[in-house]
Amino acid sequence: MRALIGVLLHPRRTAPPPLAIDLRVVALAGALLWTVAGVVCVVLASSGSITWRPVETCAAGVVLGLVGAAWARRQGPDGQVGRQGVHQGAPHDEDLDGPVDGSLPPR
């Protein structure tokens, strides 16, 4: 039982590598979907079927999607800010002291 608890508390598997996703494309796709929803809401609001509040929500979604796309473009594909240097965010694996896979050193 003690060995089972030790394995559960300290698993020895490593995390999978992160997926390479262009967040700019994701943000632009979201803005496009909000635009389509906004057009539908404008038609419905013009006919009096709904209020104008959903149109405002869709407009906010489009704006936030465009802001997200601009942010993702500025970050670059590998987390770099512009061309000046590396983003000062989380440390890289080689900068960490100790094992990366979460295992504890032997006693």
PEKA-V174481 format. One record per helix or strand of 3 or more residues. SS is the DSSP state (2 for helix, 1 for strand). FROM is the first residue (numbers start at 1). TO is the last residue. If there is no record, write none. Layout:
{{SS,FROM,TO} {SS,FROM,TO}}
This chain:
{{2,2,9} {2,23,47} {2,53,75} {2,93,95}}
